[in-house]
Amino acid sequence: MLRNLMEDIVSDALPSVLRKYPEVCTCTKCIIDIKAIALNNLKPQYTATENGEVYIKALNELDLQFKSDVTKELSHAIEIVSKSPRH
Ligand SMILES: [Zn+2]
């Protein structure tokens, strides 16, 4: 099975980024919009195996630049959705 690990990474990182934006709507539709916008701006991390998944996750946890890119894109996406929510 082919999976984009960036989807998991974005889902994991989103709650802590959302804490900085208490005014933003967190209904299912807005959350999906935020994830979609962020994922379109981040490089996908595809994996085909469980081992690959563990490896990429461990690698990414060590990479501060990578984490700050994810946080930056999520903040950007939250700002876009909070300005024009589609719900
Ligand atoms: Zn909403």
PDB file of the backbone (N, CA, C, O) and the ligand in Angstrom, with CONECT records:
HET     ZN  A 101       1
ATOM      1  N   MET A   1       0.843  -1.199   0.000  1.00  0.00           N
ATOM      2  CA  MET A   1       0.000   0.000   0.000  1.00  0.00           C
ATOM      3  C   MET A   1       0.882   1.254   0.000  1.00  0.00           C
ATOM      4  O   MET A   1       1.880   1.341   0.714  1.00  0.00           O
ATOM      5  N   LEU A   2       0.480   2.197  -0.811  1.00  0.00           N
ATOM      6  CA  LEU A   2       1.239   3.444  -0.914  1.00  0.00           C
ATOM      7  C   LEU A   2       0.594   4.506  -0.023  1.00  0.00           C
ATOM      8  O   LEU A   2      -0.606   4.768  -0.109  1.00  0.00           O
ATOM      9  N   ARG A   3       1.420   5.110   0.834  1.00  0.00           N
ATOM     10  CA  ARG A   3       0.884   6.139   1.728  1.00  0.00           C
ATOM     11  C   ARG A   3       1.751   7.382   1.688  1.00  0.00           C
ATOM     12  O   ARG A   3       2.971   7.309   1.540  1.00  0.00           O
ATOM     13  N   ASN A   4       1.099   8.520   1.824  1.00  0.00           N
ATOM     14  CA  ASN A   4       1.831   9.770   1.961  1.00  0.00           C
ATOM     15  C   ASN A   4       1.942  10.089   3.448  1.00  0.00           C
ATOM     16  O   ASN A   4       0.974  10.507   4.083  1.00  0.00           O
ATOM     17  N   LEU A   5       3.139   9.884   3.989  1.00  0.00           N
ATOM     18  CA  LEU A   5       3.353  10.100   5.423  1.00  0.00           C
ATOM     19  C   LEU A   5       3.150  11.547   5.826  1.00  0.00           C
ATOM     20  O   LEU A   5       2.898  11.847   6.993  1.00  0.00           O
ATOM     21  N   MET A   6       3.263  12.449   4.849  1.00  0.00           N
ATOM     22  CA  MET A   6       3.077  13.854   5.174  1.00  0.00           C
ATOM     23  C   MET A   6       1.672  14.100   5.731  1.00  0.00           C
ATOM     24  O   MET A   6       1.470  15.018   6.526  1.00  0.00           O
ATOM     25  N   GLU A   7       0.697  13.274   5.309  1.00  0.00           N
ATOM     26  CA  GLU A   7      -0.658  13.410   5.858  1.00  0.00           C
ATOM     27  C   GLU A   7      -0.657  13.161   7.371  1.00  0.00           C
ATOM     28  O   GLU A   7      -1.301  13.892   8.124  1.00  0.00           O
ATOM     29  N   ASP A   8       0.068  12.124   7.810  1.00  0.00           N
ATOM     30  CA  ASP A   8       0.168  11.830   9.249  1.00  0.00           C
ATOM     31  C   ASP A   8       0.915  12.938   9.981  1.00  0.00           C
ATOM     32  O   ASP A   8       0.529  13.358  11.072  1.00  0.00           O
ATOM     33  N   ILE A   9       1.999  13.402   9.350  1.00  0.00           N
ATOM     34  CA  ILE A   9       2.836  14.417   9.993  1.00  0.00           C
ATOM     35  C   ILE A   9       2.033  15.709  10.193  1.00  0.00           C
ATOM     36  O   ILE A   9       2.095  16.339  11.249  1.00  0.00           O
ATOM     37  N   VAL A  10       1.273  16.090   9.143  1.00  0.00           N
ATOM     38  CA  VAL A  10       0.444  17.293   9.218  1.00  0.00           C
ATOM     39  C   VAL A  10      -0.654  17.116  10.279  1.00  0.00           C
ATOM     40  O   VAL A  10      -0.923  18.039  11.047  1.00  0.00           O
ATOM     41  N   SER A  11      -1.287  15.936  10.324  1.00  0.00           N
ATOM     42  CA  SER A  11      -2.330  15.680  11.335  1.00  0.00           C
ATOM     43  C   SER A  11      -1.757  15.747  12.744  1.00  0.00           C
ATOM     44  O   SER A  11      -2.394  16.279  13.653  1.00  0.00           O
ATOM     45  N   ASP A  12      -0.552  15.204  12.925  1.00  0.00           N
ATOM     46  CA  ASP A  12       0.097  15.216  14.246  1.00  0.00           C
ATOM     47  C   ASP A  12       0.450  16.638  14.680  1.00  0.00           C
ATOM     48  O   ASP A  12       0.311  16.994  15.850  1.00  0.00           O
ATOM     49  N   ALA A  13       0.908  17.441  13.724  1.00  0.00           N
ATOM     50  CA  ALA A  13       1.404  18.776  14.062  1.00  0.00           C
ATOM     51  C   ALA A  13       0.275  19.798  14.201  1.00  0.00           C
ATOM     52  O   ALA A  13       0.437  20.817  14.873  1.00  0.00           O
ATOM     53  N   LEU A  14      -0.862  19.527  13.568  1.00  0.00           N
ATOM     54  CA  LEU A  14      -1.933  20.532  13.512  1.00  0.00           C
ATOM     55  C   LEU A  14      -2.442  20.991  14.888  1.00  0.00           C
ATOM     56  O   LEU A  14      -2.569  22.198  15.090  1.00  0.00           O
ATOM     57  N   PRO A  15      -2.743  20.089  15.856  1.00  0.00           N
ATOM     58  CA  PRO A  15      -3.292  20.568  17.129  1.00  0.00           C
ATOM     59  C   PRO A  15      -2.420  21.611  17.825  1.00  0.00           C
ATOM     60  O   PRO A  15      -2.934  22.580  18.382  1.00  0.00           O
ATOM     61  N   SER A  16      -1.096  21.412  17.792  1.00  0.00           N
ATOM     62  CA  SER A  16      -0.240  22.380  18.492  1.00  0.00           C
ATOM     63  C   SER A  16      -0.186  23.717  17.754  1.00  0.00           C
ATOM     64  O   SER A  16      -0.052  24.766  18.384  1.00  0.00           O
ATOM     65  N   VAL A  17      -0.289  23.688  16.416  1.00  0.00           N
ATOM     66  CA  VAL A  17      -0.304  24.951  15.665  1.00  0.00           C
ATOM     67  C   VAL A  17      -1.638  25.669  15.886  1.00  0.00           C
ATOM     68  O   VAL A  17      -1.677  26.894  16.003  1.00  0.00           O
ATOM     69  N   LEU A  18      -2.728  24.900  15.942  1.00  0.00           N
ATOM     70  CA  LEU A  18      -4.065  25.491  16.136  1.00  0.00           C
ATOM     71  C   LEU A  18      -4.180  26.227  17.472  1.00  0.00           C
ATOM     72  O   LEU A  18      -4.954  27.175  17.598  1.00  0.00           O
ATOM     73  N   ARG A  19      -3.402  25.785  18.471  1.00  0.00           N
ATOM     74  CA  ARG A  19      -3.444  26.447  19.774  1.00  0.00           C
ATOM     75  C   ARG A  19      -3.052  27.914  19.682  1.00  0.00           C
ATOM     76  O   ARG A  19      -3.453  28.729  20.513  1.00  0.00           O
ATOM     77  N   LYS A  20      -2.259  28.242  18.656  1.00  0.00           N
ATOM     78  CA  LYS A  20      -1.841  29.637  18.473  1.00  0.00           C
ATOM     79  C   LYS A  20      -2.924  30.473  17.797  1.00  0.00           C
ATOM     80  O   LYS A  20      -2.819  31.697  17.718  1.00  0.00           O
ATOM     81  N   TYR A  21      -3.979  29.790  17.305  1.00  0.00           N
ATOM     82  CA  TYR A  21      -5.052  30.492  16.606  1.00  0.00           C
ATOM     83  C   TYR A  21      -6.396  30.134  17.242  1.00  0.00           C
ATOM     84  O   TYR A  21      -7.205  29.441  16.623  1.00  0.00           O
ATOM     85  N   PRO A  22      -6.645  30.602  18.478  1.00  0.00           N
ATOM     86  CA  PRO A  22      -7.873  30.188  19.188  1.00  0.00           C
ATOM     87  C   PRO A  22      -9.148  30.653  18.481  1.00  0.00           C
ATOM     88  O   PRO A  22     -10.223  30.109  18.734  1.00  0.00           O
ATOM     89  N   GLU A  23      -9.044  31.651  17.599  1.00  0.00           N
ATOM     90  CA  GLU A  23     -10.250  32.199  16.957  1.00  0.00           C
ATOM     91  C   GLU A  23     -10.661  31.409  15.715  1.00  0.00           C
ATOM     92  O   GLU A  23     -11.770  31.588  15.212  1.00  0.00           O
ATOM     93  N   VAL A  24      -9.781  30.539  15.215  1.00  0.00           N
ATOM     94  CA  VAL A  24     -10.082  29.860  13.957  1.00  0.00           C
ATOM     95  C   VAL A  24     -11.106  28.744  14.177  1.00  0.00           C
ATOM     96  O   VAL A  24     -11.097  28.070  15.207  1.00  0.00           O
ATOM     97  N   CYS A  25     -12.000  28.561  13.176  1.00  0.00           N
ATOM     98  CA  CYS A  25     -13.009  27.504  13.246  1.00  0.00           C
ATOM     99  C   CYS A  25     -12.323  26.141  13.122  1.00  0.00           C
ATOM    100  O   CYS A  25     -11.422  25.966  12.301  1.00  0.00           O
ATOM    101  N   THR A  26     -12.750  25.188  13.935  1.00  0.00           N
ATOM    102  CA  THR A  26     -12.151  23.845  13.867  1.00  0.00           C
ATOM    103  C   THR A  26     -13.209  22.784  13.532  1.00  0.00           C
ATOM    104  O   THR A  26     -13.114  21.641  13.979  1.00  0.00           O
ATOM    105  N   CYS A  27     -14.222  23.179  12.738  1.00  0.00           N
ATOM    106  CA  CYS A  27     -15.185  22.174  12.277  1.00  0.00           C
ATOM    107  C   CYS A  27     -14.480  21.245  11.279  1.00  0.00           C
ATOM    108  O   CYS A  27     -13.412  21.576  10.766  1.00  0.00           O
ATOM    109  N   THR A  28     -15.080  20.092  11.012  1.00  0.00           N
ATOM    110  CA  THR A  28     -14.439  19.084  10.155  1.00  0.00           C
ATOM    111  C   THR A  28     -14.048  19.668   8.809  1.00  0.00           C
ATOM    112  O   THR A  28     -12.969  19.373   8.294  1.00  0.00           O
ATOM    113  N   LYS A  29     -14.917  20.496   8.231  1.00  0.00           N
ATOM    114  CA  LYS A  29     -14.660  21.043   6.909  1.00  0.00           C
ATOM    115  C   LYS A  29     -13.447  21.978   6.910  1.00  0.00           C
ATOM    116  O   LYS A  29     -12.610  21.916   6.011  1.00  0.00           O
ATOM    117  N   CYS A  30     -13.359  22.837   7.918  1.00  0.00           N
ATOM    118  CA  CYS A  30     -12.231  23.770   7.989  1.00  0.00           C
ATOM    119  C   CYS A  30     -10.924  23.023   8.262  1.00  0.00           C
ATOM    120  O   CYS A  30      -9.887  23.372   7.697  1.00  0.00           O
ATOM    121  N   ILE A  31     -10.961  22.000   9.121  1.00  0.00           N
ATOM    122  CA  ILE A  31      -9.754  21.209   9.406  1.00  0.00           C
ATOM    123  C   ILE A  31      -9.256  20.525   8.122  1.00  0.00           C
ATOM    124  O   ILE A  31      -8.056  20.506   7.847  1.00  0.00           O
ATOM    125  N   ILE A  32     -10.191  19.967   7.342  1.00  0.00           N
ATOM    126  CA  ILE A  32      -9.787  19.298   6.099  1.00  0.00           C
ATOM    127  C   ILE A  32      -9.212  20.316   5.110  1.00  0.00           C
ATOM    128  O   ILE A  32      -8.233  20.029   4.421  1.00  0.00           O
ATOM    129  N   ASP A  33      -9.818  21.500   5.043  1.00  0.00           N
ATOM    130  CA  ASP A  33      -9.297  22.553   4.168  1.00  0.00           C
ATOM    131  C   ASP A  33      -7.883  22.955   4.579  1.00  0.00           C
ATOM    132  O   ASP A  33      -7.004  23.116   3.733  1.00  0.00           O
ATOM    133  N   ILE A  34      -7.673  23.117   5.882  1.00  0.00           N
ATOM    134  CA  ILE A  34      -6.344  23.508   6.392  1.00  0.00           C
ATOM    135  C   ILE A  34      -5.311  22.446   5.998  1.00  0.00           C
ATOM    136  O   ILE A  34      -4.226  22.775   5.518  1.00  0.00           O
ATOM    137  N   LYS A  35      -5.659  21.168   6.205  1.00  0.00           N
ATOM    138  CA  LYS A  35      -4.734  20.082   5.862  1.00  0.00           C
ATOM    139  C   LYS A  35      -4.458  20.052   4.362  1.00  0.00           C
ATOM    140  O   LYS A  35      -3.315  19.862   3.947  1.00  0.00           O
ATOM    141  N   ALA A  36      -5.496  20.237   3.545  1.00  0.00           N
ATOM    142  CA  ALA A  36      -5.328  20.182   2.086  1.00  0.00           C
ATOM    143  C   ALA A  36      -4.401  21.292   1.606  1.00  0.00           C
ATOM    144  O   ALA A  36      -3.521  21.054   0.779  1.00  0.00           O
ATOM    145  N   ILE A  37      -4.595  22.497   2.118  1.00  0.00           N
ATOM    146  CA  ILE A  37      -3.751  23.629   1.687  1.00  0.00           C
ATOM    147  C   ILE A  37      -2.305  23.388   2.097  1.00  0.00           C
ATOM    148  O   ILE A  37      -1.385  23.589   1.304  1.00  0.00           O
ATOM    149  N   ALA A  38      -2.109  22.950   3.350  1.00  0.00           N
ATOM    150  CA  ALA A  38      -0.742  22.693   3.831  1.00  0.00           C
ATOM    151  C   ALA A  38      -0.088  21.570   3.024  1.00  0.00           C
ATOM    152  O   ALA A  38       1.076  21.676   2.640  1.00  0.00           O
ATOM    153  N   LEU A  39      -0.840  20.493   2.767  1.00  0.00           N
ATOM    154  CA  LEU A  39      -0.263  19.350   2.042  1.00  0.00           C
ATOM    155  C   LEU A  39       0.092  19.716   0.603  1.00  0.00           C
ATOM    156  O   LEU A  39       1.046  19.173   0.046  1.00  0.00           O
ATOM    157  N   ASN A  40      -0.655  20.619   0.003  1.00  0.00           N
ATOM    158  CA  ASN A  40      -0.329  21.047  -1.359  1.00  0.00           C
ATOM    159  C   ASN A  40       0.966  21.844  -1.411  1.00  0.00           C
ATOM    160  O   ASN A  40       1.593  21.951  -2.465  1.00  0.00           O
ATOM    161  N   ASN A  41       1.369  22.405  -0.270  1.00  0.00           N
ATOM    162  CA  ASN A  41       2.585  23.220  -0.238  1.00  0.00           C
ATOM    163  C   ASN A  41       3.784  22.478   0.332  1.00  0.00           C
ATOM    164  O   ASN A  41       4.892  23.013   0.355  1.00  0.00           O
ATOM    165  N   LEU A  42       3.570  21.244   0.793  1.00  0.00           N
ATOM    166  CA  LEU A  42       4.665  20.467   1.377  1.00  0.00           C
ATOM    167  C   LEU A  42       5.016  19.302   0.453  1.00  0.00           C
ATOM    168  O   LEU A  42       4.158  18.770  -0.251  1.00  0.00           O
ATOM    169  N   LYS A  43       6.283  18.920   0.468  1.00  0.00           N
ATOM    170  CA  LYS A  43       6.724  17.798  -0.353  1.00  0.00           C
ATOM    171  C   LYS A  43       6.136  16.498   0.199  1.00  0.00           C
ATOM    172  O   LYS A  43       6.257  16.238   1.396  1.00  0.00           O
ATOM    173  N   PRO A  44       5.502  15.678  -0.642  1.00  0.00           N
ATOM    174  CA  PRO A  44       4.967  14.411  -0.140  1.00  0.00           C
ATOM    175  C   PRO A  44       6.082  13.480   0.315  1.00  0.00           C
ATOM    176  O   PRO A  44       7.196  13.540  -0.205  1.00  0.00           O
ATOM    177  N   GLN A  45       5.782  12.612   1.292  1.00  0.00           N
ATOM    178  CA  GLN A  45       6.748  11.637   1.808  1.00  0.00           C
ATOM    179  C   GLN A  45       6.120  10.259   1.628  1.00  0.00           C
ATOM    180  O   GLN A  45       5.536   9.702   2.557  1.00  0.00           O
ATOM    181  N   TYR A  46       6.250   9.719   0.418  1.00  0.00           N
ATOM    182  CA  TYR A  46       5.593   8.446   0.145  1.00  0.00           C
ATOM    183  C   TYR A  46       6.401   7.282   0.690  1.00  0.00           C
ATOM    184  O   TYR A  46       7.631   7.278   0.663  1.00  0.00           O
ATOM    185  N   THR A  47       5.661   6.286   1.189  1.00  0.00           N
ATOM    186  CA  THR A  47       6.303   5.067   1.646  1.00  0.00           C
ATOM    187  C   THR A  47       5.443   3.877   1.238  1.00  0.00           C
ATOM    188  O   THR A  47       4.221   3.994   1.141  1.00  0.00           O
ATOM    189  N   ALA A  48       6.083   2.725   1.000  1.00  0.00           N
ATOM    190  CA  ALA A  48       5.364   1.532   0.578  1.00  0.00           C
ATOM    191  C   ALA A  48       5.376   0.456   1.652  1.00  0.00           C
ATOM    192  O   ALA A  48       4.617  -0.509   1.566  1.00  0.00           O
ATOM    193  N   THR A  49       6.222   0.609   2.660  1.00  0.00           N
ATOM    194  CA  THR A  49       6.346  -0.455   3.659  1.00  0.00           C
ATOM    195  C   THR A  49       6.308   0.110   5.073  1.00  0.00           C
ATOM    196  O   THR A  49       6.541   1.301   5.282  1.00  0.00           O
ATOM    197  N   GLU A  50       6.009  -0.762   6.051  1.00  0.00           N
ATOM    198  CA  GLU A  50       6.041  -0.380   7.463  1.00  0.00           C
ATOM    199  C   GLU A  50       7.429   0.101   7.868  1.00  0.00           C
ATOM    200  O   GLU A  50       7.562   1.081   8.601  1.00  0.00           O
ATOM    201  N   ASN A  51       8.470  -0.594   7.387  1.00  0.00           N
ATOM    202  CA  ASN A  51       9.835  -0.210   7.726  1.00  0.00           C
ATOM    203  C   ASN A  51      10.166   1.177   7.206  1.00  0.00           C
ATOM    204  O   ASN A  51      10.803   1.978   7.890  1.00  0.00           O
ATOM    205  N   GLY A  52       9.729   1.444   5.997  1.00  0.00           N
ATOM    206  CA  GLY A  52       9.954   2.758   5.409  1.00  0.00           C
ATOM    207  C   GLY A  52       9.294   3.831   6.243  1.00  0.00           C
ATOM    208  O   GLY A  52       9.835   4.922   6.423  1.00  0.00           O
ATOM    209  N   GLU A  53       8.113   3.509   6.752  1.00  0.00           N
ATOM    210  CA  GLU A  53       7.370   4.467   7.565  1.00  0.00           C
ATOM    211  C   GLU A  53       8.131   4.825   8.830  1.00  0.00           C
ATOM    212  O   GLU A  53       8.275   6.001   9.165  1.00  0.00           O
ATOM    213  N   VAL A  54       8.623   3.801   9.539  1.00  0.00           N
ATOM    214  CA  VAL A  54       9.374   4.026  10.766  1.00  0.00           C
ATOM    215  C   VAL A  54      10.620   4.856  10.471  1.00  0.00           C
ATOM    216  O   VAL A  54      10.964   5.774  11.215  1.00  0.00           O
ATOM    217  N   TYR A  55      11.281   4.517   9.381  1.00  0.00           N
ATOM    218  CA  TYR A  55      12.517   5.214   9.023  1.00  0.00           C
ATOM    219  C   TYR A  55      12.266   6.690   8.750  1.00  0.00           C
ATOM    220  O   TYR A  55      12.965   7.555   9.278  1.00  0.00           O
ATOM    221  N   ILE A  56      11.267   6.973   7.923  1.00  0.00           N
ATOM    222  CA  ILE A  56      11.011   8.373   7.552  1.00  0.00           C
ATOM    223  C   ILE A  56      10.555   9.166   8.770  1.00  0.00           C
ATOM    224  O   ILE A  56      10.941  10.323   8.936  1.00  0.00           O
ATOM    225  N   LYS A  57       9.719   8.541   9.643  1.00  0.00           N
ATOM    226  CA  LYS A  57       9.263   9.245  10.849  1.00  0.00           C
ATOM    227  C   LYS A  57      10.434   9.603  11.749  1.00  0.00           C
ATOM    228  O   LYS A  57      10.506  10.722  12.258  1.00  0.00           O
ATOM    229  N   ALA A  58      11.358   8.659  11.950  1.00  0.00           N
ATOM    230  CA  ALA A  58      12.512   8.904  12.810  1.00  0.00           C
ATOM    231  C   ALA A  58      13.378  10.018  12.222  1.00  0.00           C
ATOM    232  O   ALA A  58      13.872  10.888  12.939  1.00  0.00           O
ATOM    233  N   LEU A  59      13.546   9.969  10.920  1.00  0.00           N
ATOM    234  CA  LEU A  59      14.359  10.972  10.227  1.00  0.00           C
ATOM    235  C   LEU A  59      13.758  12.364  10.408  1.00  0.00           C
ATOM    236  O   LEU A  59      14.462  13.328  10.712  1.00  0.00           O
ATOM    237  N   ASN A  60      12.457  12.445  10.215  1.00  0.00           N
ATOM    238  CA  ASN A  60      11.801  13.740  10.271  1.00  0.00           C
ATOM    239  C   ASN A  60      11.778  14.321  11.677  1.00  0.00           C
ATOM    240  O   ASN A  60      11.802  15.539  11.848  1.00  0.00           O
ATOM    241  N   GLU A  61      11.731  13.452  12.683  1.00  0.00           N
ATOM    242  CA  GLU A  61      11.695  13.945  14.049  1.00  0.00           C
ATOM    243  C   GLU A  61      13.000  14.630  14.426  1.00  0.00           C
ATOM    244  O   GLU A  61      13.030  15.465  15.330  1.00  0.00           O
ATOM    245  N   LEU A  62      14.066  14.281  13.742  1.00  0.00           N
ATOM    246  CA  LEU A  62      15.366  14.872  14.049  1.00  0.00           C
ATOM    247  C   LEU A  62      15.610  16.173  13.282  1.00  0.00           C
ATOM    248  O   LEU A  62      16.517  16.937  13.609  1.00  0.00           O
ATOM    249  N   ASP A  63      14.793  16.408  12.268  1.00  0.00           N
ATOM    250  CA  ASP A  63      15.070  17.510  11.365  1.00  0.00           C
ATOM    251  C   ASP A  63      14.269  18.751  11.759  1.00  0.00           C
ATOM    252  O   ASP A  63      13.078  18.849  11.466  1.00  0.00           O
ATOM    253  N   LEU A  64      14.927  19.686  12.417  1.00  0.00           N
ATOM    254  CA  LEU A  64      14.239  20.883  12.897  1.00  0.00           C
ATOM    255  C   LEU A  64      13.750  21.762  11.752  1.00  0.00           C
ATOM    256  O   LEU A  64      12.690  22.380  11.844  1.00  0.00           O
ATOM    257  N   GLN A  65      14.531  21.814  10.672  1.00  0.00           N
ATOM    258  CA  GLN A  65      14.128  22.609   9.517  1.00  0.00           C
ATOM    259  C   GLN A  65      12.821  22.063   8.948  1.00  0.00           C
ATOM    260  O   GLN A  65      11.916  22.817   8.592  1.00  0.00           O
ATOM    261  N   PHE A  66      12.746  20.732   8.871  1.00  0.00           N
ATOM    262  CA  PHE A  66      11.548  20.076   8.367  1.00  0.00           C
ATOM    263  C   PHE A  66      10.339  20.424   9.229  1.00  0.00           C
ATOM    264  O   PHE A  66       9.272  20.754   8.712  1.00  0.00           O
ATOM    265  N   LYS A  67      10.519  20.346  10.564  1.00  0.00           N
ATOM    266  CA  LYS A  67       9.423  20.662  11.483  1.00  0.00           C
ATOM    267  C   LYS A  67       8.971  22.107  11.317  1.00  0.00           C
ATOM    268  O   LYS A  67       7.774  22.395  11.345  1.00  0.00           O
ATOM    269  N   SER A  68       9.917  23.003  11.146  1.00  0.00           N
ATOM    270  CA  SER A  68       9.531  24.404  11.040  1.00  0.00           C
ATOM    271  C   SER A  68       8.834  24.667   9.701  1.00  0.00           C
ATOM    272  O   SER A  68       7.981  25.550   9.619  1.00  0.00           O
ATOM    273  N   ASP A  69       9.184  23.915   8.648  1.00  0.00           N
ATOM    274  CA  ASP A  69       8.473  24.036   7.371  1.00  0.00           C
ATOM    275  C   ASP A  69       7.017  23.606   7.521  1.00  0.00           C
ATOM    276  O   ASP A  69       6.113  24.267   7.011  1.00  0.00           O
ATOM    277  N   VAL A  70       6.795  22.491   8.227  1.00  0.00           N
ATOM    278  CA  VAL A  70       5.432  21.986   8.433  1.00  0.00           C
ATOM    279  C   VAL A  70       4.613  23.013   9.223  1.00  0.00           C
ATOM    280  O   VAL A  70       3.476  23.324   8.867  1.00  0.00           O
ATOM    281  N   THR A  71       5.212  23.533  10.302  1.00  0.00           N
ATOM    282  CA  THR A  71       4.526  24.530  11.129  1.00  0.00           C
ATOM    283  C   THR A  71       4.205  25.781  10.325  1.00  0.00           C
ATOM    284  O   THR A  71       3.124  26.356  10.459  1.00  0.00           O
ATOM    285  N   LYS A  72       5.153  26.200   9.487  1.00  0.00           N
ATOM    286  CA  LYS A  72       4.964  27.401   8.675  1.00  0.00           C
ATOM    287  C   LYS A  72       3.803  27.217   7.688  1.00  0.00           C
ATOM    288  O   LYS A  72       2.959  28.100   7.538  1.00  0.00           O
ATOM    289  N   GLU A  73       3.774  26.058   7.020  1.00  0.00           N
ATOM    290  CA  GLU A  73       2.710  25.823   6.033  1.00  0.00           C
ATOM    291  C   GLU A  73       1.352  25.678   6.712  1.00  0.00           C
ATOM    292  O   GLU A  73       0.333  26.102   6.166  1.00  0.00           O
ATOM    293  N   LEU A  74       1.338  25.080   7.903  1.00  0.00           N
ATOM    294  CA  LEU A  74       0.070  24.952   8.631  1.00  0.00           C
ATOM    295  C   LEU A  74      -0.438  26.327   9.071  1.00  0.00           C
ATOM    296  O   LEU A  74      -1.632  26.604   8.965  1.00  0.00           O
ATOM    297  N   SER A  75       0.441  27.172   9.553  1.00  0.00           N
ATOM    298  CA  SER A  75       0.044  28.525   9.961  1.00  0.00           C
ATOM    299  C   SER A  75      -0.520  29.291   8.779  1.00  0.00           C
ATOM    300  O   SER A  75      -1.539  29.972   8.893  1.00  0.00           O
ATOM    301  N   HIS A  76       0.157  29.172   7.636  1.00  0.00           N
ATOM    302  CA  HIS A  76      -0.276  29.816   6.396  1.00  0.00           C
ATOM    303  C   HIS A  76      -1.677  29.321   6.011  1.00  0.00           C
ATOM    304  O   HIS A  76      -2.552  30.118   5.675  1.00  0.00           O
ATOM    305  N   ALA A  77      -1.880  28.000   6.064  1.00  0.00           N
ATOM    306  CA  ALA A  77      -3.165  27.404   5.704  1.00  0.00           C
ATOM    307  C   ALA A  77      -4.267  27.857   6.665  1.00  0.00           C
ATOM    308  O   ALA A  77      -5.388  28.137   6.240  1.00  0.00           O
ATOM    309  N   ILE A  78      -3.948  27.929   7.957  1.00  0.00           N
ATOM    310  CA  ILE A  78      -4.939  28.363   8.954  1.00  0.00           C
ATOM    311  C   ILE A  78      -5.355  29.804   8.664  1.00  0.00           C
ATOM    312  O   ILE A  78      -6.531  30.149   8.776  1.00  0.00           O
ATOM    313  N   GLU A  79      -4.386  30.646   8.292  1.00  0.00           N
ATOM    314  CA  GLU A  79      -4.712  32.035   7.987  1.00  0.00           C
ATOM    315  C   GLU A  79      -5.637  32.139   6.779  1.00  0.00           C
ATOM    316  O   GLU A  79      -6.587  32.921   6.785  1.00  0.00           O
ATOM    317  N   ILE A  80      -5.355  31.344   5.739  1.00  0.00           N
ATOM    318  CA  ILE A  80      -6.198  31.365   4.538  1.00  0.00           C
ATOM    319  C   ILE A  80      -7.629  30.933   4.881  1.00  0.00           C
ATOM    320  O   ILE A  80      -8.591  31.587   4.477  1.00  0.00           O
ATOM    321  N   VAL A  81      -7.765  29.831   5.628  1.00  0.00           N
ATOM    322  CA  VAL A  81      -9.099  29.295   5.940  1.00  0.00           C
ATOM    323  C   VAL A  81      -9.847  30.237   6.890  1.00  0.00           C
ATOM    324  O   VAL A  81     -11.060  30.402   6.765  1.00  0.00           O
ATOM    325  N   SER A  82      -9.135  30.855   7.836  1.00  0.00           N
ATOM    326  CA  SER A  82      -9.828  31.735   8.774  1.00  0.00           C
ATOM    327  C   SER A  82     -10.326  33.007   8.076  1.00  0.00           C
ATOM    328  O   SER A  82     -11.293  33.624   8.523  1.00  0.00           O
ATOM    329  N   LYS A  83      -9.658  33.400   6.971  1.00  0.00           N
ATOM    330  CA  LYS A  83     -10.112  34.583   6.230  1.00  0.00           C
ATOM    331  C   LYS A  83     -11.329  34.249   5.367  1.00  0.00           C
ATOM    332  O   LYS A  83     -12.219  35.085   5.208  1.00  0.00           O
ATOM    333  N   SER A  84     -11.378  33.038   4.809  1.00  0.00           N
ATOM    334  CA  SER A  84     -12.526  32.685   3.982  1.00  0.00           C
ATOM    335  C   SER A  84     -12.948  31.248   4.213  1.00  0.00           C
ATOM    336  O   SER A  84     -12.700  30.384   3.372  1.00  0.00           O
ATOM    337  N   PRO A  85     -13.581  30.984   5.345  1.00  0.00           N
ATOM    338  CA  PRO A  85     -14.037  29.615   5.623  1.00  0.00           C
ATOM    339  C   PRO A  85     -15.110  29.176   4.633  1.00  0.00           C
ATOM    340  O   PRO A  85     -15.955  29.977   4.233  1.00  0.00           O
ATOM    341  N   ARG A  86     -15.077  27.893   4.236  1.00  0.00           N
ATOM    342  CA  ARG A  86     -16.016  27.378   3.232  1.00  0.00           C
ATOM    343  C   ARG A  86     -17.152  26.576   3.857  1.00  0.00           C
ATOM    344  O   ARG A  86     -17.968  26.005   3.134  1.00  0.00           O
ATOM    345  N   HIS A  87     -17.222  26.520   5.194  1.00  0.00           N
ATOM    346  CA  HIS A  87     -18.279  25.721   5.842  1.00  0.00           C
ATOM    347  C   HIS A  87     -19.637  26.428   5.726  1.00  0.00           C
ATOM    348  O   HIS A  87     -20.645  25.912   6.210  1.00  0.00           O
TER     349      HIS A  87
HETATM  350 ZN    ZN A 101     -15.588  25.708   9.991  1.00  0.00          ZN2+
END
